[in-house]
Amino acid sequence: MNYSIIRYILCRVLEFQAMFLALPCVVALIYREKEGWAYLLVLASCLLLGGLGKLKKPRSTVFYAREGFVVVSLSWILLSITGALPLFLSGEFASYTDALFETISGLTTTGASILADVEALSKCNLFWRSFTHWIGGMGVLVLILAILPLAGGYNMHLMRAESPGPTVGKLVPRVRHTARILYEMYIFLTVIQIILLLLTGMSLFEAMTLSFGTAGTGGFGVLNSSIGSYPMVSQAVITVFMILFGVNFNVYYLIRARKPKQAFRHEEMRYYLGIILVAVLLITVNIHGSFQSLFEAFHHAAFQVASIITTTGYSTADFNLWPQFSKAILVILMFIGACAGSTGGGIKVSRVMIMLKMVKNELSHLIHPKRVRQVTFENHVVNKEILRSISVFFIAYAIIFGVSALLISLDNLDFTTNFTAVAATLNNIGPGLNEVGPASNFAVYSQPAKFVLMFDMLAGRLELFPLLLLFTPYTWKRS
C-alpha cells in the first residue's frame, strides 16, 4: 500500500473542497447572510490542512487498483465530513449527524433529506446542498484528473473506482483528456438547462440550484413542494434533462465526435429509453382518473418515471398516493436505475440487461447442453471476468440490502417504509414510500439507523466494492 500517494491525493481533495466552499461564501455575501462565516472558516481549514499535508512529497507516485479504491472511498468520506461542518456550524441543523446525513445525501446524489422545512434554510445552505449534487454527479476525482496530472498512466484506477457501471474505459488514449471531455459535456448540459429554466421564468438562484440537482441526478429542491409549485413548462424542461443526464456519456462523446449512427445504435440507451416509455404509458393509464386530463396524467407520469429511473428524486406530485400498480412500477425502476457511465444511480440498465441475457442463456443451455452460447452486449461478447463481477455485484448488493433493512427495522417502522428507505438510499434515489415518501423525510429514523442509511448512500454511489474494501484487512497491508 502506497500510503504517501494516498495522503497526497487526499490533501488535493481538501484543496478542491476549499474551492467548492468558496461558492456558498459568494452566495452568502450576495444575500448578506451571517451563515457565510461557517463556510469561510471551513474553507480556510481545508486550505491549511491540505497545504500542510502536501509539504512532504510522496516517495512514489505509483499506485494500483487497491490504492485507487482506497483513495476514492476516503476522498468521499473526507468530502462528506468537511462538507457537513458549515451546515452544522451555521446553526440550521439540529445535530452534526443530521448535517452529515444531508451532506452525504447531496454528494452521493441521493437527495434524501432530514429537513421538514427546506425553505427555512439560508440561501447559502440551500445553494451548498444543491451544489454537492453537481460535485458528486460526475465525481470529484474525475474533476481532479481533468485539471491536475496525477501519477501518470496509473490514474485510470481512480476513474474506474469512482465511475458508475460494470466497466469504465477511456474515450481517448489519455485519461486526463477523457476526464476533461466528460466534464466539458457535463458543464455544457448544465449551462443549457440553466438557460432554458431562466426562459421559463425562474430566478437565477432557482435555475442554478435545480440544474445542479438535475445534472447530478440528486433531487434537493429549494421549496417544500420540490418541483410541484413550478409551471408545467419548467417541469417539462427538468423531465427532459433528467432523462438526458441518465444516458451514458459515451453517447454524447460519439455525437460530439460526429458519429451519430454509432451513438443511436447504443444498446443500453435503447433499452433505457424503452423502459421509460413503457413505464410512462402504463402509469398514465393507471393514474389518469386522478387528474383532470390524460395529458396532465402523462405529464406527471413522465416526470416521476424520469425522476425515479435516473435516481434524481424530484417530485411534482405525491406518488405515495398513487394506485399500488403505479407505485410497484416506480419501486422496480428504483432498482433498475440509469445507464452506466451516467450521473444516475441504481443497479444500472446494462447490468440488468446482461443478467437477463445470462438467464436466457442458462435456460437455453438446459434444453441444448452441447450448444455454446455467449452473452453479447453493445455488439461485443461480454467476457467471463465482467460476467463474474456482475454476479458478485448482485450478491453483495443483496447482502447489503438485507442487512441494512434488518438493522433499520430496529426503529420499528413499517416494512414498506424500511424496504423503500434502503432502496432509496442504496440506489441513490431520495424519496421512498410511506414515512419516507415524497411528502415526508428521513427524520423519523434514529441516529444509528441514519448511519446505516449513510453507509448505503456511499456504497451505492461508489458501486459497493470501493467502500467494502476499507473493511478488509488485506487492503491495508504494505506490499
N, C-alpha and C positions, 0 to 999 in steps of 0.2 A: 504494500500500500504506500503510495507516494503522498504522505501527509502534507508535505511542503507545498505542492501544487494545489491541493485541496484548500489549504489556508489562503493561498494567494488568490484563487478564484473567488472564495467567499468574501475576501476583502474587496475585490472588484464589485461583487454583488452589493456590498454595503455602499459603495460609491454611487452605483446606479440607483440604489434606493434613495439616497440623498437627492439625486437629480429628479426622481419621481416626486418626492415630497415637496420640491420647490413649487410645483404647480398649485397644490391647495394653498400654499402660502400666498401666491398671487391672487387666488380667488378670495381669500380672507382679507387681503389688502383692498381689493376692489369693493367688497361688500362691507368693509370696516368691521370685521368680526374679531373679537378678542381670542377666539379659539385658534387663530392662526399661530399664536406663540407656541402652542404644543407641537405643531409641525416644524417650526423653526428650531426648537430645542432638539427634537429627534433628528432632524436633518444635520445639525451641527455634530451631534453624537456619532452619527453614521460616518460622516466625513472624517472625524477624528480617529475612530476605531479602524476604519478602512485604511487610512493613511499610515497609522502606526503598524498595522498588521503587514503592510507591504514593504516596510523598511528592510526586512530580511528577505532577500530574494530566494526563490525556490532552488534547491540543489539540483533538481532535474525537472524539465518541463514535459517529460514523457509520462503519459498516463493511458490506461487501457479501460476496458469496459467497466471493471469494478470501480475504479476511481470516478468514471463518468456517472454511474448510477448513484454513488455516494454523494458526489458534489451537487448533483441535481436535487436530490432529496433534501440535503442540508440547506441548499440555497432557498428552496421553497419554505422550509421551516423558519429560516432566518428572516426572510421577507415577511412572513406572517407575524413573527414575534415583534419585529420593529415596526411593521405597518399598523399593528394594533395599538401601539403606545400612544400616538396622538389622539386616537379616538377615545381612549381611556382618560388621558390627561386633560382632554377638553371638558370632562365632567358630564358628557351627554350619554355615557353608558354606565349602567349600574355597577358593573364589575369588569375586571380585566378579562375574565373568561368570556363574557359576552362580547367584548371588543375583539378578542381573538377569534371567536366564532364568526363574527361578521367579516373580519379581515380574511380569514381562510376561505370563507364562502365567496368573497369577492375575487381573490386571487385565483381560486380554482374554478372560477366562472360558474359557481353553483347557484348563487342568488337566494339561498335560504337565509332568512333573517330572523332575529330575535326581537325586532322592533315592532311595537304595536302602532306607533305614530311616527312614520317616516318624516312627515312634514315638520315635525318639531325640531329636527336637526338643523344645525347651521349649514350654510351653503358650502363652506369648505369641507365639512364632513360628508355632505351629500356628494360633492364632486369626487372626493377621495374614494368613497365606496364604489362609485361607478368607474372611476379610472383604474381601480385594481382589476376590474374585469378586463379592461383593454390590455393591461400589463400581462395578465395571466393567459389571455386568449391565445397569443402566438408563442408565449413563453419568454421569460426574461433571459435565459441562457442563449436562446436564438438571437435575441437583440444584442447581447454582448458579443456573440460570434460575428454579427453583422458589422459591428463597429470596431472591435478590437481583435487583433490576431492572437490566438491562444494556442500554444503547444503544437503548431504546425499541423500535420496531417492527422494527429490524434483527436482533434476536436469533433470529429464525426461521432465519437462516443457520447458527447454531450447532447448533440442533436437527437440521436437515437433514443437516449434516455428520457428526453423531455417531450418529444413529439408524439402525438397520439396515433395509434394504428398498429397493425401487425408488423409492418415493415416501414422503414424510412430510407429513402435513397437521395442521392444528390441530383438536383436539377441540372447542374453544370459541374464540371470537374472539380472546382474549388468549393469547399464547404462554406467559406466566408462569403463567397459570391452567392451561393444558394441561400444563405441566411438573409442577405441583402435583398434578393429578389422576393423572398417571402414577405419581408417587412414592407417593401415598396408596394406590393399588391394589397397588403393589409391596410396600409395607410391610405392608399388610393380609394379603396372601397369605403373606408370610414369617412373620408372627406366628402365623397359623393353623397353618402347618406345624410351627413350634417347639412349639406346644401339643400337637398330635397326636403328635409324636415323644416328647414327655415322657410322654404317656399310654401309650406302648408300652414304657416302662421305661428310656429313655435318660437320661443325666445332662444337666443344663442346658448344659454345655460342648459335649457331642456334638450335642445337638439344635440349638444355635445354629450351630455350625460347618458341620454338614451341611445345614442350611436355607439358610445363606449360599451354599453351593456349588450347591444345587438352584435357588435363586431366580435366581442369576446364570448358571445352566446352565454351571457351571465344572467341578467334579469333584474338587477336592482333598479327600481324606479325612484322618482323624486316626489311622487304623490302616493297617498294611501291607497288610491284606486288603481295603482300600477299604470296600465295604459288605457283603462276604461273611460277616463274623462276626456281623452283627446278625440278630435273629429275622426271620422272613418277614413279620410284620405291619409291622415298621419298613421293610423293603424295599418293601412294597406301598404304604405312605404316600409314600415317596420316588418310586416309579414314577408315581403319580397326579400329584404336584406337578411332576415333570419335564415331564410332558405339559401341565399347566396353564400352566407358565411358557414353554412353546414356542408358545402361542397368541398371536395378535395382540392387544395390549392394547386395541385399539379394540372388540373383542368384549366385554371386561369393562366398558368405558365404556358401551356400549349396554345391558348388563344393569343397570348402576348407574343409567342414565337411564330405566329401566323400559321398555325397548324390546326385550324378549326375542325377538320374532319376527324383527326385523332382525338380532339377534345370531346366531341359529341359522341364518339364511339366508346367513351369511358364507361365500362360495365357497371361499376359501383354507382356512378352518378345516375345511370338509367334506373337501377333498382331503387335508389334513394328517392328520385322523383316519382317513380311508380308507386312506392309505398305511401308517399304523401298524398297523391291523387286519390288512391283507393280509400285511404283513411278519411280524407275530407268529404268525399261523396257519401260514405257510409254514415258519418256523424251528421252531416247536413240533413239527410233523410230522417235520422233518428231524433234530431232536436228541432226540426222546423216548426213543430207545434208550439214551441216555447217562445218563438219570435214572431214579429209582425209580418214578415215576408220571407220567402225562400232565399232571397238574396242576402238578407240580414243573417239568416242561419248559416248560409255558405260563408259569409264574411267571418263570422266568429269561429266557425269550424276550421277554416283555413288558418286563421291566426293562431288558434290554440294547437292545432296539429303541428304547424311550423315551430311554435314555441317549445313544444314538448319533444319532438323528434330531434331538434337541434340542441336540446337541453338548455334553452335560453331562460324559460321560466316566466316570461311576461304573461299577463292575462288581461283580457278585455271583458271577461265575464267570469262569474264564479262557477267553474265547470264541476265543482263539488256537488252542485245541484242538478247536473245533467242526468239523463237516464243511465242506468247501470251499463248498458251496452256501449255507450259512448265513453264512459269512464274506463271500461275494460280495454277499449282500443287505446286510450291515452296511456294507460299503465303499460301495455305492450310496447308502445312507442318509447316509453321511458327506458326500456331495456335495449331496444334496437339502437337508438342514438343516431348520430350523424355519420358522415363519411370519415374514413381515416384521412389524416393529413388536413383536416379542417380544424376550426376552433371549437367544434362541438364535442360533447362528451358521450357517455353511453358505451355499450359494448362495441359499437361501430357496425355499419351495414356490411362492410367487407367480411368481417369475422362471421357474422350471422349467415351470409350467403355461402361462404366456404364451408361452414359447419353443415348447412343443409345439403350441400353437394356431397360432403363426406357421408352423410346418412344415406343419400340416394345411391352412392357407390357401394355402400355396405349392403343395402337391400339387393342391388344387382348381383353382388358377389355371392349372396346366399342362394340365388337362383342359378347363377352360372359361375361356380367356384374357380374354373380354369381361365375365365376371361380376365384380362388385365385392363383395368380402367384407371385413369389418372384424373385427379381433380385439376380443373383448369379455371383460371380467373384472369380477367383482362387479357385474354388470348395467350396466356402463358401457363405452363404447367406449374402448379404450386408444389414446391419441393417439400420433402418429408420434414425438414427442420422447421419450416413455417407451420405445417400441419401439427407437428408436435407442440410448438409453442402456443398455438391457438387452443389446443386441447387442454394444456396445462393452465392457460389463462382462465378457461371456463371453470376448471376445478378450483383454482384459487379464488375466483370470483364467487363461486357458490359457497365456499367455506367462510369467506369474509362476510358475505351477506347473511348467512345463517347465524354466525357467532354474534354479529352486530345486532341483528333482530332479537336474539336471545338476551343480550346484555341490556338493551334499552327497554325491554319488556319488564324489567325490574321496577320501572316507574309506574307500572300498572295502567297504562293507557290501552285503548282497544287495539285489536290485531291489525285492522286496516290502517290506523294511524302509524303504528310501528313499522309495518311492512313498507308502506309508501314513504315513510321518513327515511328509511335505509335506502330504498330505491332512488329517492330524490337526491340524496347526498352522495351515494356511491356512484351514481350516474351523472352527478353534477347538474341536476335539473333545477332544484329550488323548491317549488311547492309540491306537496303530495295531496293526500285526501284526508277528510275528516278534520282532526285537530290541527293538522299541518297543511290544510288546503289553501287555495289562493287568497282567501279572505282572512286567514289566520297566520300564525307564525310559530317558530320553534321554541318560544319562551316557555312553553308548557313542560319542557324536559328539565330534569335536574342537571347539575354541573357534571357529574360522572357520565351521564348519557350524552351531554353535549360534547365531551371529549371523544367519546366513541364515534359520534357523527362527524367530528372534525377530522379524525383519522380516516374515516370513509371518504370525505371530500378530497383529502390529499391523495389517498390511494387511488381513487377514481381518476383524478386528473393526471397522475403520473403512471397510469396503466398498471397499477398494483405492485409490480416487482421492484422498481427502484426503492420504494418505501419499505417493502418487506425485507429487502437485503440489509437494511440497517439493523435488523434484529437477529441476523445470523452471525455467529462467532467468526466464521471463516472470512467474512468481509473485512474484518479489522486486523487480520494477521499481516505482519510485514512480510513482503515477498523477498 
